[in-house]
Amino acid sequence: MAASQDETTEVPVRRRPVRTCIGCRERVDRSDLVRVVAVHGETITFVTPDLRGAAPGRGAHLHLDVSCLERATQRKAFARALRLEGPVDIGPLDAYVRGMTRQTQPAPPTGGA
């Protein structure tokens, strides 16, 4: 039997990738998080943001929020999520998150009447 023109065809809905923030453990759309990767130095490993989301190797995801950064640091989530051993320096990531947070906050009110 042929389909009539009145029948509607269902278009499949594409699901967006979901990732978990290693700070607050909330599952959200990947575009709401920043991917972080480990960059190995001579004596220490640095955790840096991967802004393109294409750096090779294991990655983890984090909200651009200082509270998520602090929670992840307290829980030692970076070493666990990135499977790192030895000293880990989150300085580059910390500077990026705090800089982005400062840019997105509203300007303080100016003195008024």
Biopython code that builds the backbone (N, CA, C, O; Angstrom):
import numpy as np
from Bio.PDB.StructureBuilder import StructureBuilder

atoms = [
    (1, "MET", "N", (0.837, -1.167, 0.000)),
    (1, "MET", "CA", (0.000, 0.000, 0.000)),
    (1, "MET", "C", (0.891, 1.243, 0.000)),
    (1, "MET", "O", (1.840, 1.308, 0.782)),
    (2, "ALA", "N", (0.621, 2.201, -0.829)),
    (2, "ALA", "CA", (1.430, 3.409, -0.953)),
    (2, "ALA", "C", (1.090, 4.383, 0.164)),
    (2, "ALA", "O", (-0.053, 4.456, 0.617)),
    (3, "ALA", "N", (2.091, 5.125, 0.599)),
    (3, "ALA", "CA", (1.884, 6.111, 1.658)),
    (3, "ALA", "C", (1.174, 7.330, 1.089)),
    (3, "ALA", "O", (1.481, 7.782, -0.014)),
    (4, "SER", "N", (0.236, 7.849, 1.842)),
    (4, "SER", "CA", (-0.471, 9.043, 1.375)),
    (4, "SER", "C", (0.354, 10.283, 1.681)),
    (4, "SER", "O", (1.261, 10.250, 2.512)),
    (5, "GLN", "N", (0.033, 11.371, 1.005)),
    (5, "GLN", "CA", (0.762, 12.613, 1.225)),
    (5, "GLN", "C", (0.437, 13.230, 2.567)),
    (5, "GLN", "O", (1.186, 14.083, 3.044)),
    (6, "ASP", "N", (-0.642, 12.831, 3.182)),
    (6, "ASP", "CA", (-1.049, 13.394, 4.469)),
    (6, "ASP", "C", (-0.223, 12.839, 5.621)),
    (6, "ASP", "O", (-0.166, 13.443, 6.692)),
    (7, "GLU", "N", (0.409, 11.707, 5.412)),
    (7, "GLU", "CA", (1.201, 11.114, 6.491)),
    (7, "GLU", "C", (2.445, 11.955, 6.741)),
    (7, "GLU", "O", (3.082, 12.445, 5.809)),
    (8, "THR", "N", (2.774, 12.110, 8.006)),
    (8, "THR", "CA", (3.993, 12.844, 8.340)),
    (8, "THR", "C", (5.115, 11.853, 8.548)),
    (8, "THR", "O", (4.927, 10.782, 9.124)),
    (9, "THR", "N", (6.259, 12.224, 8.078)),
    (9, "THR", "CA", (7.423, 11.371, 8.300)),
    (9, "THR", "C", (8.221, 11.950, 9.452)),
    (9, "THR", "O", (8.435, 13.159, 9.541)),
    (10, "GLU", "N", (8.650, 11.073, 10.320)),
    (10, "GLU", "CA", (9.426, 11.527, 11.476)),
    (10, "GLU", "C", (10.878, 11.712, 11.074)),
    (10, "GLU", "O", (11.492, 10.843, 10.456)),
    (11, "VAL", "N", (11.399, 12.853, 11.438)),
    (11, "VAL", "CA", (12.798, 13.143, 11.176)),
    (11, "VAL", "C", (13.563, 12.803, 12.447)),
    (11, "VAL", "O", (13.220, 13.302, 13.519)),
    (12, "PRO", "N", (14.592, 11.966, 12.352)),
    (12, "PRO", "CA", (15.332, 11.612, 13.565)),
    (12, "PRO", "C", (15.996, 12.844, 14.181)),
    (12, "PRO", "O", (16.543, 13.691, 13.476)),
    (13, "VAL", "N", (15.938, 12.921, 15.485)),
    (13, "VAL", "CA", (16.542, 14.032, 16.210)),
    (13, "VAL", "C", (17.982, 13.653, 16.553)),
    (13, "VAL", "O", (18.233, 12.599, 17.139)),
    (14, "ARG", "N", (18.915, 14.516, 16.186)),
    (14, "ARG", "CA", (20.313, 14.241, 16.516)),
    (14, "ARG", "C", (20.567, 14.632, 17.960)),
    (14, "ARG", "O", (20.240, 15.739, 18.386)),
    (15, "ARG", "N", (21.133, 13.744, 18.677)),
    (15, "ARG", "CA", (21.469, 14.029, 20.068)),
    (15, "ARG", "C", (22.804, 14.730, 20.120)),
    (15, "ARG", "O", (23.723, 14.414, 19.364)),
    (16, "ARG", "N", (22.898, 15.684, 21.019)),
    (16, "ARG", "CA", (24.151, 16.415, 21.190)),
    (16, "ARG", "C", (25.013, 15.675, 22.212)),
    (16, "ARG", "O", (24.484, 15.075, 23.148)),
    (17, "PRO", "N", (26.324, 15.714, 22.040)),
    (17, "PRO", "CA", (27.206, 15.022, 22.977)),
    (17, "PRO", "C", (27.085, 15.594, 24.393)),
    (17, "PRO", "O", (27.029, 16.809, 24.586)),
    (18, "VAL", "N", (27.046, 14.711, 25.357)),
    (18, "VAL", "CA", (26.950, 15.092, 26.764)),
    (18, "VAL", "C", (28.231, 14.653, 27.460)),
    (18, "VAL", "O", (28.730, 13.555, 27.216)),
    (19, "ARG", "N", (28.760, 15.508, 28.323)),
    (19, "ARG", "CA", (29.965, 15.207, 29.091)),
    (19, "ARG", "C", (29.710, 15.540, 30.557)),
    (19, "ARG", "O", (28.764, 16.259, 30.880)),
    (20, "THR", "N", (30.549, 15.021, 31.434)),
    (20, "THR", "CA", (30.421, 15.258, 32.868)),
    (20, "THR", "C", (31.523, 16.190, 33.344)),
    (20, "THR", "O", (32.700, 15.955, 33.073)),
    (21, "CYS", "N", (31.146, 17.239, 34.050)),
    (21, "CYS", "CA", (32.119, 18.157, 34.645)),
    (21, "CYS", "C", (32.831, 17.417, 35.775)),
    (21, "CYS", "O", (32.179, 16.825, 36.636)),
    (22, "ILE", "N", (34.166, 17.446, 35.778)),
    (22, "ILE", "CA", (34.893, 16.721, 36.825)),
    (22, "ILE", "C", (34.872, 17.469, 38.158)),
    (22, "ILE", "O", (35.322, 16.932, 39.171)),
    (23, "GLY", "N", (34.361, 18.693, 38.170)),
    (23, "GLY", "CA", (34.241, 19.456, 39.411)),
    (23, "GLY", "C", (32.948, 19.156, 40.135)),
    (23, "GLY", "O", (32.956, 18.663, 41.263)),
    (24, "CYS", "N", (31.829, 19.455, 39.481)),
    (24, "CYS", "CA", (30.518, 19.312, 40.124)),
    (24, "CYS", "C", (29.829, 18.000, 39.773)),
    (24, "CYS", "O", (28.801, 17.668, 40.364)),
    (25, "ARG", "N", (30.380, 17.246, 38.815)),
    (25, "ARG", "CA", (29.848, 15.962, 38.369)),
    (25, "ARG", "C", (28.508, 16.080, 37.636)),
    (25, "ARG", "O", (27.799, 15.085, 37.487)),
    (26, "GLU", "N", (28.159, 17.275, 37.183)),
    (26, "GLU", "CA", (26.912, 17.481, 36.452)),
    (26, "GLU", "C", (27.112, 17.098, 34.994)),
    (26, "GLU", "O", (28.129, 17.440, 34.391)),
    (27, "ARG", "N", (26.136, 16.383, 34.424)),
    (27, "ARG", "CA", (26.183, 16.005, 33.010)),
    (27, "ARG", "C", (25.482, 17.088, 32.209)),
    (27, "ARG", "O", (24.300, 17.364, 32.417)),
    (28, "VAL", "N", (26.223, 17.700, 31.289)),
    (28, "VAL", "CA", (25.681, 18.782, 30.470)),
    (28, "VAL", "C", (26.178, 18.640, 29.034)),
    (28, "VAL", "O", (27.029, 17.801, 28.736)),
    (29, "ASP", "N", (25.637, 19.465, 28.164)),
    (29, "ASP", "CA", (26.054, 19.500, 26.777)),
    (29, "ASP", "C", (27.547, 19.833, 26.696)),
    (29, "ASP", "O", (28.040, 20.682, 27.439)),
    (30, "ARG", "N", (28.250, 19.170, 25.806)),
    (30, "ARG", "CA", (29.701, 19.351, 25.693)),
    (30, "ARG", "C", (30.089, 20.806, 25.441)),
    (30, "ARG", "O", (31.153, 21.246, 25.877)),
    (31, "SER", "N", (29.245, 21.549, 24.747)),
    (31, "SER", "CA", (29.576, 22.937, 24.425)),
    (31, "SER", "C", (29.538, 23.848, 25.657)),
    (31, "SER", "O", (30.029, 24.975, 25.597)),
    (32, "ASP", "N", (28.970, 23.385, 26.761)),
    (32, "ASP", "CA", (28.924, 24.176, 27.993)),
    (32, "ASP", "C", (30.165, 23.980, 28.868)),
    (32, "ASP", "O", (30.290, 24.609, 29.919)),
    (33, "LEU", "N", (31.066, 23.120, 28.441)),
    (33, "LEU", "CA", (32.258, 22.791, 29.224)),
    (33, "LEU", "C", (33.511, 23.101, 28.419)),
    (33, "LEU", "O", (33.458, 23.252, 27.198)),
    (34, "VAL", "N", (34.629, 23.193, 29.111)),
    (34, "VAL", "CA", (35.924, 23.327, 28.436)),
    (34, "VAL", "C", (36.660, 21.995, 28.624)),
    (34, "VAL", "O", (36.663, 21.419, 29.712)),
    (35, "ARG", "N", (37.274, 21.528, 27.553)),
    (35, "ARG", "CA", (38.053, 20.289, 27.627)),
    (35, "ARG", "C", (39.432, 20.641, 28.160)),
    (35, "ARG", "O", (40.012, 21.655, 27.773)),
    (36, "VAL", "N", (39.954, 19.811, 29.041)),
    (36, "VAL", "CA", (41.300, 20.013, 29.578)),
    (36, "VAL", "C", (42.141, 18.782, 29.259)),
    (36, "VAL", "O", (41.640, 17.658, 29.215)),
    (37, "VAL", "N", (43.426, 19.021, 29.038)),
    (37, "VAL", "CA", (44.357, 17.940, 28.718)),
    (37, "VAL", "C", (45.638, 18.119, 29.534)),
    (37, "VAL", "O", (45.893, 19.188, 30.088)),
    (38, "ALA", "N", (46.423, 17.069, 29.596)),
    (38, "ALA", "CA", (47.703, 17.099, 30.297)),
    (38, "ALA", "C", (48.816, 17.355, 29.284)),
    (38, "ALA", "O", (48.874, 16.730, 28.225)),
    (39, "VAL", "N", (49.696, 18.288, 29.638)),
    (39, "VAL", "CA", (50.886, 18.565, 28.835)),
    (39, "VAL", "C", (52.073, 18.218, 29.716)),
    (39, "VAL", "O", (52.265, 18.821, 30.772)),
    (40, "HIS", "N", (52.863, 17.255, 29.288)),
    (40, "HIS", "CA", (53.959, 16.754, 30.108)),
    (40, "HIS", "C", (55.207, 17.610, 29.946)),
    (40, "HIS", "O", (55.708, 17.801, 28.838)),
    (41, "GLY", "N", (55.706, 18.127, 31.083)),
    (41, "GLY", "CA", (56.961, 18.858, 31.108)),
    (41, "GLY", "C", (58.072, 17.909, 31.536)),
    (41, "GLY", "O", (57.870, 16.697, 31.611)),
    (42, "GLU", "N", (59.237, 18.462, 31.812)),
    (42, "GLU", "CA", (60.365, 17.616, 32.213)),
    (42, "GLU", "C", (60.139, 16.980, 33.579)),
    (42, "GLU", "O", (60.400, 15.791, 33.762)),
    (43, "THR", "N", (59.651, 17.774, 34.546)),
    (43, "THR", "CA", (59.500, 17.251, 35.901)),
    (43, "THR", "C", (58.065, 17.325, 36.414)),
    (43, "THR", "O", (57.753, 16.754, 37.459)),
    (44, "ILE", "N", (57.204, 18.011, 35.702)),
    (44, "ILE", "CA", (55.836, 18.198, 36.172)),
    (44, "ILE", "C", (54.879, 18.153, 34.981)),
    (44, "ILE", "O", (55.268, 18.444, 33.850)),
    (45, "THR", "N", (53.649, 17.793, 35.241)),
    (45, "THR", "CA", (52.620, 17.756, 34.205)),
    (45, "THR", "C", (51.688, 18.938, 34.410)),
    (45, "THR", "O", (51.212, 19.172, 35.521)),
    (46, "PHE", "N", (51.426, 19.685, 33.344)),
    (46, "PHE", "CA", (50.538, 20.840, 33.405)),
    (46, "PHE", "C", (49.167, 20.462, 32.860)),
    (46, "PHE", "O", (49.059, 19.761, 31.854)),
    (47, "VAL", "N", (48.132, 20.929, 33.530)),
    (47, "VAL", "CA", (46.768, 20.750, 33.026)),
    (47, "VAL", "C", (46.374, 22.053, 32.359)),
    (47, "VAL", "O", (46.342, 23.105, 32.998)),
    (48, "THR", "N", (46.073, 21.979, 31.071)),
    (48, "THR", "CA", (45.773, 23.184, 30.297)),
    (48, "THR", "C", (44.441, 23.030, 29.572)),
    (48, "THR", "O", (44.008, 21.913, 29.292)),
    (49, "PRO", "N", (43.791, 24.153, 29.269)),
    (49, "PRO", "CA", (42.547, 24.065, 28.491)),
    (49, "PRO", "C", (42.845, 23.702, 27.046)),
    (49, "PRO", "O", (43.838, 24.153, 26.475)),
    (50, "ASP", "N", (41.991, 22.894, 26.465)),
    (50, "ASP", "CA", (42.084, 22.524, 25.049)),
    (50, "ASP", "C", (40.934, 23.243, 24.347)),
    (50, "ASP", "O", (39.842, 22.694, 24.206)),
    (51, "LEU", "N", (41.187, 24.462, 23.912)),
    (51, "LEU", "CA", (40.123, 25.308, 23.380)),
    (51, "LEU", "C", (39.534, 24.809, 22.069)),
    (51, "LEU", "O", (38.354, 25.029, 21.797)),
    (52, "ARG", "N", (40.333, 24.146, 21.263)),
    (52, "ARG", "CA", (39.818, 23.592, 20.004)),
    (52, "ARG", "C", (39.116, 22.264, 20.227)),
    (52, "ARG", "O", (38.304, 21.840, 19.405)),
    (53, "GLY", "N", (39.429, 21.606, 21.343)),
    (53, "GLY", "CA", (38.832, 20.305, 21.623)),
    (53, "GLY", "C", (39.402, 19.195, 20.767)),
    (53, "GLY", "O", (38.752, 18.170, 20.559)),
    (54, "ALA", "N", (40.611, 19.391, 20.270)),
    (54, "ALA", "CA", (41.186, 18.422, 19.345)),
    (54, "ALA", "C", (42.587, 17.963, 19.731)),
    (54, "ALA", "O", (43.240, 17.279, 18.944)),
    (55, "ALA", "N", (43.062, 18.316, 20.913)),
    (55, "ALA", "CA", (44.401, 17.899, 21.324)),
    (55, "ALA", "C", (44.433, 16.378, 21.492)),
    (55, "ALA", "O", (43.456, 15.781, 21.942)),
    (56, "PRO", "N", (45.546, 15.759, 21.132)),
    (56, "PRO", "CA", (45.625, 14.302, 21.268)),
    (56, "PRO", "C", (45.693, 13.885, 22.732)),
    (56, "PRO", "O", (46.114, 14.649, 23.601)),
    (57, "GLY", "N", (45.275, 12.681, 22.970)),
    (57, "GLY", "CA", (45.368, 12.130, 24.314)),
    (57, "GLY", "C", (44.072, 12.233, 25.097)),
    (57, "GLY", "O", (43.048, 12.700, 24.597)),
    (58, "ARG", "N", (44.149, 11.789, 26.316)),
    (58, "ARG", "CA", (42.995, 11.757, 27.201)),
    (58, "ARG", "C", (42.609, 13.158, 27.607)),
    (58, "ARG", "O", (43.472, 13.994, 27.872)),
    (59, "GLY", "N", (41.326, 13.419, 27.657)),
    (59, "GLY", "CA", (40.827, 14.718, 28.073)),
    (59, "GLY", "C", (39.783, 14.567, 29.162)),
    (59, "GLY", "O", (39.253, 13.480, 29.390)),
    (60, "ALA", "N", (39.499, 15.657, 29.822)),
    (60, "ALA", "CA", (38.431, 15.725, 30.821)),
    (60, "ALA", "C", (37.699, 17.034, 30.581)),
    (60, "ALA", "O", (38.189, 17.886, 29.839)),
    (61, "HIS", "N", (36.547, 17.207, 31.187)),
    (61, "HIS", "CA", (35.742, 18.405, 30.944)),
    (61, "HIS", "C", (35.413, 19.107, 32.252)),
    (61, "HIS", "O", (35.250, 18.476, 33.296)),
    (62, "LEU", "N", (35.317, 20.440, 32.166)),
    (62, "LEU", "CA", (35.111, 21.263, 33.359)),
    (62, "LEU", "C", (34.283, 22.487, 32.992)),
    (62, "LEU", "O", (34.463, 23.060, 31.918)),
    (63, "HIS", "N", (33.373, 22.890, 33.884)),
    (63, "HIS", "CA", (32.671, 24.159, 33.701)),
    (63, "HIS", "C", (33.674, 25.306, 33.837)),
    (63, "HIS", "O", (34.666, 25.186, 34.556)),
    (64, "LEU", "N", (33.418, 26.399, 33.156)),
    (64, "LEU", "CA", (34.248, 27.596, 33.323)),
    (64, "LEU", "C", (33.763, 28.335, 34.561)),
    (64, "LEU", "O", (33.252, 29.452, 34.480)),
    (65, "ASP", "N", (33.932, 27.698, 35.692)),
    (65, "ASP", "CA", (33.438, 28.213, 36.962)),
    (65, "ASP", "C", (34.505, 27.930, 38.022)),
    (65, "ASP", "O", (35.002, 26.809, 38.126)),
    (66, "VAL", "N", (34.846, 28.937, 38.794)),
    (66, "VAL", "CA", (35.891, 28.795, 39.804)),
    (66, "VAL", "C", (35.512, 27.736, 40.833)),
    (66, "VAL", "O", (36.381, 27.000, 41.301)),
    (67, "SER", "N", (34.234, 27.644, 41.192)),
    (67, "SER", "CA", (33.832, 26.652, 42.198)),
    (67, "SER", "C", (34.040, 25.229, 41.680)),
    (67, "SER", "O", (34.431, 24.350, 42.447)),
    (68, "CYS", "N", (33.788, 24.990, 40.402)),
    (68, "CYS", "CA", (34.039, 23.658, 39.832)),
    (68, "CYS", "C", (35.534, 23.362, 39.791)),
    (68, "CYS", "O", (35.958, 22.237, 40.057)),
    (69, "LEU", "N", (36.326, 24.368, 39.459)),
    (69, "LEU", "CA", (37.784, 24.214, 39.446)),
    (69, "LEU", "C", (38.294, 23.863, 40.839)),
    (69, "LEU", "O", (39.117, 22.960, 40.993)),
    (70, "GLU", "N", (37.806, 24.575, 41.850)),
    (70, "GLU", "CA", (38.253, 24.322, 43.225)),
    (70, "GLU", "C", (37.813, 22.945, 43.721)),
    (70, "GLU", "O", (38.578, 22.258, 44.397)),
    (71, "ARG", "N", (36.587, 22.539, 43.390)),
    (71, "ARG", "CA", (36.112, 21.209, 43.795)),
    (71, "ARG", "C", (36.938, 20.112, 43.145)),
    (71, "ARG", "O", (37.309, 19.136, 43.796)),
    (72, "ALA", "N", (37.226, 20.278, 41.855)),
    (72, "ALA", "CA", (38.029, 19.280, 41.146)),
    (72, "ALA", "C", (39.430, 19.193, 41.736)),
    (72, "ALA", "O", (40.005, 18.108, 41.825)),
    (73, "THR", "N", (39.977, 20.334, 42.139)),
    (73, "THR", "CA", (41.313, 20.357, 42.741)),
    (73, "THR", "C", (41.296, 19.667, 44.104)),
    (73, "THR", "O", (42.181, 18.867, 44.405)),
    (74, "GLN", "N", (40.301, 19.970, 44.921)),
    (74, "GLN", "CA", (40.199, 19.360, 46.254)),
    (74, "GLN", "C", (40.043, 17.846, 46.159)),
    (74, "GLN", "O", (40.606, 17.106, 46.965)),
    (75, "ARG", "N", (39.281, 17.394, 45.175)),
    (75, "ARG", "CA", (39.023, 15.961, 45.028)),
    (75, "ARG", "C", (40.127, 15.241, 44.249)),
    (75, "ARG", "O", (40.065, 14.027, 44.055)),
    (76, "LYS", "N", (41.138, 15.996, 43.803)),
    (76, "LYS", "CA", (42.235, 15.441, 42.992)),
    (76, "LYS", "C", (41.688, 14.765, 41.739)),
    (76, "LYS", "O", (42.172, 13.718, 41.309)),
    (77, "ALA", "N", (40.659, 15.400, 41.166)),
    (77, "ALA", "CA", (39.975, 14.822, 40.017)),
    (77, "ALA", "C", (40.794, 14.910, 38.735)),
    (77, "ALA", "O", (40.617, 14.084, 37.841)),
    (78, "PHE", "N", (41.686, 15.891, 38.624)),
    (78, "PHE", "CA", (42.478, 16.026, 37.397)),
    (78, "PHE", "C", (43.398, 14.825, 37.209)),
    (78, "PHE", "O", (43.449, 14.244, 36.125)),
    (79, "ALA", "N", (44.119, 14.455, 38.252)),
    (79, "ALA", "CA", (45.033, 13.316, 38.162)),
    (79, "ALA", "C", (44.262, 12.031, 37.865)),
    (79, "ALA", "O", (44.715, 11.199, 37.080)),
    (80, "ARG", "N", (43.115, 11.874, 38.486)),
    (80, "ARG", "CA", (42.325, 10.664, 38.289)),
    (80, "ARG", "C", (41.716, 10.630, 36.876)),
    (80, "ARG", "O", (41.822, 9.620, 36.181)),
    (81, "ALA", "N", (41.086, 11.719, 36.459)),
    (81, "ALA", "CA", (40.414, 11.743, 35.155)),
    (81, "ALA", "C", (41.397, 11.642, 33.992)),
    (81, "ALA", "O", (41.105, 11.011, 32.976)),
    (82, "LEU", "N", (42.562, 12.266, 34.146)),
    (82, "LEU", "CA", (43.551, 12.252, 33.075)),
    (82, "LEU", "C", (44.553, 11.104, 33.225)),
    (82, "LEU", "O", (45.454, 10.942, 32.402)),
    (83, "ARG", "N", (44.383, 10.315, 34.282)),
    (83, "ARG", "CA", (45.252, 9.165, 34.578)),
    (83, "ARG", "C", (46.719, 9.579, 34.661)),
    (83, "ARG", "O", (47.579, 9.063, 33.949)),
    (84, "LEU", "N", (46.967, 10.531, 35.559)),
    (84, "LEU", "CA", (48.308, 11.074, 35.728)),
    (84, "LEU", "C", (48.929, 10.579, 37.020)),
    (84, "LEU", "O", (48.239, 10.325, 38.006)),
    (85, "GLU", "N", (50.235, 10.450, 36.993)),
    (85, "GLU", "CA", (50.999, 10.125, 38.189)),
    (85, "GLU", "C", (52.019, 11.232, 38.395)),
    (85, "GLU", "O", (52.488, 11.839, 37.433)),
    (86, "GLY", "N", (52.358, 11.491, 39.640)),
    (86, "GLY", "CA", (53.343, 12.520, 39.926)),
    (86, "GLY", "C", (52.707, 13.876, 40.098)),
    (86, "GLY", "O", (51.482, 13.997, 40.126)),
    (87, "PRO", "N", (53.543, 14.910, 40.216)),
    (87, "PRO", "CA", (53.026, 16.255, 40.469)),
    (87, "PRO", "C", (52.251, 16.810, 39.270)),
    (87, "PRO", "O", (52.626, 16.619, 38.113)),
    (88, "VAL", "N", (51.156, 17.503, 39.595)),
    (88, "VAL", "CA", (50.294, 18.101, 38.579)),
    (88, "VAL", "C", (50.162, 19.585, 38.879)),
    (88, "VAL", "O", (49.878, 19.971, 40.014)),
    (89, "ASP", "N", (50.368, 20.423, 37.861)),
    (89, "ASP", "CA", (50.237, 21.876, 38.010)),
    (89, "ASP", "C", (49.026, 22.334, 37.203)),
    (89, "ASP", "O", (48.993, 22.183, 35.982)),
    (90, "ILE", "N", (48.029, 22.896, 37.893)),
    (90, "ILE", "CA", (46.836, 23.381, 37.196)),
    (90, "ILE", "C", (46.903, 24.885, 36.956)),
    (90, "ILE", "O", (45.890, 25.501, 36.624)),
    (91, "GLY", "N", (48.066, 25.479, 37.115)),
    (91, "GLY", "CA", (48.242, 26.924, 36.949)),
    (91, "GLY", "C", (47.689, 27.480, 35.649)),
    (91, "GLY", "O", (46.932, 28.450, 35.687)),
    (92, "PRO", "N", (48.036, 26.904, 34.485)),
    (92, "PRO", "CA", (47.507, 27.439, 33.231)),
    (92, "PRO", "C", (45.975, 27.370, 33.156)),
    (92, "PRO", "O", (45.335, 28.297, 32.658)),
    (93, "LEU", "N", (45.399, 26.286, 33.644)),
    (93, "LEU", "CA", (43.947, 26.152, 33.649)),
    (93, "LEU", "C", (43.313, 27.128, 34.633)),
    (93, "LEU", "O", (42.297, 27.753, 34.329)),
    (94, "ASP", "N", (43.914, 27.256, 35.809)),
    (94, "ASP", "CA", (43.413, 28.185, 36.830)),
    (94, "ASP", "C", (43.378, 29.608, 36.283)),
    (94, "ASP", "O", (42.381, 30.309, 36.451)),
    (95, "ALA", "N", (44.452, 30.040, 35.632)),
    (95, "ALA", "CA", (44.509, 31.393, 35.071)),
    (95, "ALA", "C", (43.440, 31.582, 34.000)),
    (95, "ALA", "O", (42.807, 32.636, 33.931)),
    (96, "TYR", "N", (43.239, 30.571, 33.171)),
    (96, "TYR", "CA", (42.236, 30.677, 32.116)),
    (96, "TYR", "C", (40.822, 30.777, 32.701)),
    (96, "TYR", "O", (40.045, 31.643, 32.298)),
    (97, "VAL", "N", (40.490, 29.897, 33.645)),
    (97, "VAL", "CA", (39.145, 29.895, 34.235)),
    (97, "VAL", "C", (38.870, 31.199, 34.968)),
    (97, "VAL", "O", (37.801, 31.789, 34.811)),
    (98, "ARG", "N", (39.830, 31.650, 35.768)),
    (98, "ARG", "CA", (39.624, 32.903, 36.506)),
    (98, "ARG", "C", (39.541, 34.101, 35.558)),
    (98, "ARG", "O", (38.773, 35.029, 35.810)),
    (99, "GLY", "N", (40.311, 34.096, 34.483)),
    (99, "GLY", "CA", (40.248, 35.173, 33.497)),
    (99, "GLY", "C", (38.919, 35.193, 32.766)),
    (99, "GLY", "O", (38.352, 36.261, 32.538)),
    (100, "MET", "N", (38.415, 34.022, 32.396)),
    (100, "MET", "CA", (37.125, 33.943, 31.705)),
    (100, "MET", "C", (35.990, 34.318, 32.654)),
    (100, "MET", "O", (35.021, 34.954, 32.240)),
    (101, "THR", "N", (36.103, 33.930, 33.914)),
    (101, "THR", "CA", (35.071, 34.259, 34.896)),
    (101, "THR", "C", (34.999, 35.761, 35.100)),
    (101, "THR", "O", (33.910, 36.324, 35.208)),
    (102, "ARG", "N", (36.156, 36.413, 35.155)),
    (102, "ARG", "CA", (36.195, 37.867, 35.327)),
    (102, "ARG", "C", (35.537, 38.576, 34.148)),
    (102, "ARG", "O", (34.855, 39.585, 34.331)),
    (103, "GLN", "N", (35.736, 38.058, 32.949)),
    (103, "GLN", "CA", (35.179, 38.684, 31.754)),
    (103, "GLN", "C", (33.668, 38.549, 31.676)),
    (103, "GLN", "O", (33.003, 39.416, 31.110)),
    (104, "THR", "N", (33.112, 37.478, 32.233)),
    (104, "THR", "CA", (31.679, 37.240, 32.113)),
    (104, "THR", "C", (30.872, 37.839, 33.252)),
    (104, "THR", "O", (29.644, 37.875, 33.175)),
    (105, "GLN", "N", (31.525, 38.310, 34.307)),
    (105, "GLN", "CA", (30.798, 38.920, 35.412)),
    (105, "GLN", "C", (30.367, 40.328, 35.037)),
    (105, "GLN", "O", (31.086, 41.040, 34.337)),
    (106, "PRO", "N", (29.174, 40.731, 35.513)),
    (106, "PRO", "CA", (28.736, 42.113, 35.220)),
    (106, "PRO", "C", (29.630, 43.120, 35.941)),
    (106, "PRO", "O", (30.189, 42.833, 37.000)),
    (107, "ALA", "N", (29.750, 44.283, 35.354)),
    (107, "ALA", "CA", (30.559, 45.342, 35.944)),
    (107, "ALA", "C", (29.923, 45.805, 37.251)),
    (107, "ALA", "O", (28.698, 45.873, 37.354)),
    (108, "PRO", "N", (30.752, 46.126, 38.256)),
    (108, "PRO", "CA", (30.189, 46.579, 39.521)),
    (108, "PRO", "C", (29.489, 47.929, 39.328)),
    (108, "PRO", "O", (29.898, 48.734, 38.491)),
    (109, "PRO", "N", (28.437, 48.165, 40.107)),
    (109, "PRO", "CA", (27.717, 49.435, 39.954)),
    (109, "PRO", "C", (28.611, 50.613, 40.351)),
    (109, "PRO", "O", (29.419, 50.526, 41.275)),
    (110, "THR", "N", (28.440, 51.687, 39.639)),
    (110, "THR", "CA", (29.202, 52.892, 39.950)),
    (110, "THR", "C", (28.469, 53.682, 41.032)),
    (110, "THR", "O", (27.266, 53.519, 41.234)),
    (111, "GLY", "N", (29.207, 54.528, 41.711)),
    (111, "GLY", "CA", (28.589, 55.331, 42.781)),
    (111, "GLY", "C", (27.474, 56.178, 42.225)),
    (111, "GLY", "O", (27.617, 56.786, 41.164)),
    (112, "GLY", "N", (26.380, 56.219, 42.924)),
    (112, "GLY", "CA", (25.230, 56.959, 42.405)),
    (112, "GLY", "C", (24.575, 57.750, 43.516)),
    (112, "GLY", "O", (25.114, 57.884, 44.615)),
    (113, "ALA", "N", (23.427, 58.258, 43.212)),
    (113, "ALA", "CA", (22.689, 59.085, 44.148)),
    (113, "ALA", "C", (22.196, 58.252, 45.205)),
    (113, "ALA", "O", (21.536, 58.743, 46.120)),
]
sb = StructureBuilder()
sb.init_structure("model")
sb.init_model(0)
sb.init_chain("A")
sb.init_seg("    ")
for serial, (resi, resn, name, xyz) in enumerate(atoms, 1):
    if name == "N":
        sb.init_residue(resn, " ", resi, " ")
    sb.init_atom(name, np.array(xyz, "f"), 0.0, 1.0, " ", f" {name:<3s}", serial, name[0])
structure = sb.get_structure()
